[in-house]
Amino acid sequence: MELPEGLDWVRGSPAGQGWLATLPTWLAECTERWSLRLGPPFRYAYASLALPADLPDGRAAVLKLQYPDGESQHEADALAHWDGVGAIRLLAHDPQRRALLVERCQPGTPLHEIPMDRALDAVIDLLPRLWRPAGAPFTPLAEEAAGWIDRMPRKWERAGRPYERRLLDEALALLDGLASSQGEQVLVNQDLHAGNVLAADREPWLAIDPKPLTGEREFSVVPMVRGRELGHSPAAVRHRLDRLSTELGLDRERVRGWTIGHTLAWSIADEVVFPHQIEVVHWLLDEG
């Protein structure tokens, strides 16, 4: 099976190799179960094998076989909770194979292909529709933040201390204070960046590929604030922070704090360091 380049990283671990070994069988079984006609995999996939699919009734869909990570474990539950409002519709789900059949966005243009302020207009319209009260089975943001706090020092050491200790200390303090003082809990998506919002015919823009948690609204804009897709510079990051906080009625300092903490928590993965994430943390800490 020809895999997208974005999935090359899974070959580097026994768990990834095991998942790759199951893919041909699971793909064939899902294709038969849902009577799909499949196209070649989407090249941009990073955490799943995703293929365009046509259903017997002519509907355009996408078949996703997820890499079994914890962050996307409840993606199907989130899509079912939103029920097509502001997000793609879940058409079918096979939990055993971590397989999802979802509607396909057409034309599917990603949000980052339009100018930043028009993209922010779309996000400001979209996000309130995704802020639905939610509980189980979604992981609470406070619990997830406790995991980041626990793992970040060890990851920092294993990666060779790739940034100053003060960044780590400030991020840990922010996460601890924010997690214990949150407002109303709603369904939030810790990966809602401008590549995960696509143009569609059913609605102007739909969210895809959620990594859901329950937490306060301020956390939900973090991926848009830090994401490189809409421009990577101190001015661009601060502009997104200002507009999203002001126009969505969010506490700017809490958004800033969550962005610093979550961005640093996601700046190291399997000892691979992402310098652009560390730059964002520097820019936001230096303004304080």
N, C-alpha and C positions, 0 to 999 in steps of 0.2 A: 504494500500500500504506500502510495506517495503521500507523505505528510507535509503540511505547511511548514515553512522554515521556522515560524514562531513556536512550534512544538519541539524543536530540536533539544531544548533543555531537559525534556523528560527522559531522554536516553541516559542521562548522567546518574540515575539512581536505580536501585533494584525495584523500588515501587513503580517508578516510571516505566521500566522495561517490562514489568509484569502487566501494567495497564496496556502498553502497546501490543503485547502478545494477545490480549483478549479482544482488541479492537476489530479485527476482521470478522470474527465470529459474531460479536455483538452487532456490528454494522449489518451483516447479512440477516440476522434475526429481526432487527428492527425494521429493515426494509421489507421483509416478508410480512411481519405482523401488521404494519400499517399500510401495506400495498403502495410503496413509494417508488417514484422514479427519481433517481438522484443525479445531481450534477457534480462536477469536481469540487473538492473542498475549498472553502474560502481561505485566501492566503493570509489574512491578517489574524487568524485565530491564534490565541496564545494559551488559553487554559481549557480548551476543548477542541474536539474535532467537529467542525460545523460544515454542513453541506446543504446546498439548496435542494429542495425536494418538491415534487409535484404530487398532490393527492389525487386519488381516483376521480374525485368530483371537479378537478381542475384548479383547486385552490393552491396558491403558492405558499410554501412553508419552508422551514429550516429544521433539519435534524441535527441535534447537538448530542455528542457523547462527551460528558464532562470528565476531566481529570478529577479523581476523587480527593479534592482538597476540602478543608473545613469551611473556607470562606464562601464557597458557592453551594454548600450542602443544601440550603433551603431556597435556592433560586426558584424552583417550581412552586414552592409554597408562596413566595412573594408574588409571582406572576398571577397565581390563582387568587391571591388576596386583592390585588389591584383589578383583576377581572377586565383587563383591556383598557382601563381608564388611565391614560398617560403612559402606558407600557404595552409591549407586545402581548398578544393573547397566548396563553398556554392551550394547546390543542390536545396533547396527550403526554403522559409521563410514565416512564418505566423506572422505578426507584432502584431495582436490583442492578440495572445496567447503567445507572446515572444518565439515562437517555431522556431528552426532552424533544417534543415536536412542537414548534411554535410558529406563529404566523410570520410571514416574510414581509419586511418593510420594502415598499416600492414607492419611489425609486431607490431608497436606501442611502441617500447622500448623508454623510456624517455631518454633525453640527459644526465641526471645525472648518468646513469648507466655505462658510459664510463669514463676513467680518465679525470681529469680537463683540461689538455692541449689539448687533442683530442677534448673535448667538445668546448673549446674556438676556435679551428680551425674551427669547424662547424659553430659557431656563426659568426665568422669573414667572412665566405663565405656567410652566409644566410642574414645578416642584410642589406647589400647594396641593395639587391634585394627587400627588403621591404620598402626602403626609396623612396616612390613615392610622388610627389607633390600632395597635397590634400587641400581641403577647406571644405565648407559645405557638409554634416551636422555635421562634426566632431568638437568637442569642442577644441578651441585653448588652448595650454598649458598655455599661460599667464593667461587666464580666470580661468583655473583650479587651477593654483598656487595662484591666488587671493583668491579663496575659501579656500585653505589650510591655507593661512596666516590669514584669518578671523577666522577660526574654531579652529586652533591649541591651542591658549591660553585658550579658554573655555574648550576644551577637557582635557587639561592638568590640569586645576583646578578641573573639575568634577572627574577626575581619582585620585585625591589626590596628585597632583604634584609628579609623579613617577620618575622624573629625574630632574637634576639640571636646574635652570632657565637659566644658561648660554647656555645650549644646545638649549633651545627654542629660545633665543635671536639671537644666531648665525645662526640657521636654518632660522628664519624669515628674517634676513638681507640677507642671501644668496639667498633665493627664490625671494625676491623683486628685487635684482640686476640682477639676471639671467633672470627673466621673461621679463624684459624690454630691454634686450640687446641681444636677440637671433639672430642666423643666419638664413639661409634659412629654410622655414617651409616645413616639409614632414610629411607623416603619420608615427606616432610612436605608440608603444604599451607599456603602463605602467605596463604590467604584463608579459613580455617576460622573465620568469625565466626558469631554466633548466628542470622543470617539464612540461612546456608548449611548448616544442619542441620534436617531436616524430619521430622515424625512420619510413620511409615509403617506399613503392616499387616504387612509381612514381618519387620521388626525395629522396635523402638520408635522408633529415630531413625537416620536415614541422612544421610551427608554428600553434598552436591551441589557442582557447579561448582568443582572443585579447580584451584588454580594450583600444580602440584607442583614440588618440588625434592628433592634428597637432602641431608640435613643432620642435625644432632644433634636429639634429642628436645626439648631446651629451646626450640628455635625454634618448634616446632609449636603452642605455646599462645599465641603472641604475639597473633594476631587476637582471641582470646577475652579476653585481659587488657585490651587497649585499646578493644575495640569498644563503641560507644555503645548497642548493642542491649540490653545487660543493665544499663544505668545508666551515666551519665556524671558522675562526681564523683571527687575524690581517694580518698574512702573506698571507693567501689565498685571502682575500678581496683586499689587495694591489696588489697582483699578477694579479688578474683579471682586476683591474683598469688600471694597467700599460700596459698589453698586449692589451686589447680592445682599449684603447686610442691610443696607438702607431700604431697598425697595421690597425686600421680603419681611421687613420688620424684625430683623434678628439682632442680637447683641453682638456688636462688632468684635469686642474683646474676647468673647467666648468663641466666635468663629476663628479669630486669629489664633487663640490658644489651641483649639482642636486641630487646626491646620499644622501648627508647629509639631504637636505631639504625634499625630497620625502620619505626617509626612516623614518624620524621623524614624518612626516605627517601621515604615515601609521602605526605608532607604537602604536596607541590607536584606538580601534574600539568598539563603544558601551560600553565605560568605561573598556573594557578588554585591558590590557597592554601586549605588546609583548616584553619581555626583550631582545631577540636576536636582534631586530631591534635597540634598544637603544645601544647595544654593538657596532654595526657597526658604529653608529654615533660617539661614543667615539673614536673608532679606527681611523676614518678618521679625526676627529677634532684634535686629539692628534698628528697627523703627521705634522700638518700645522705650 
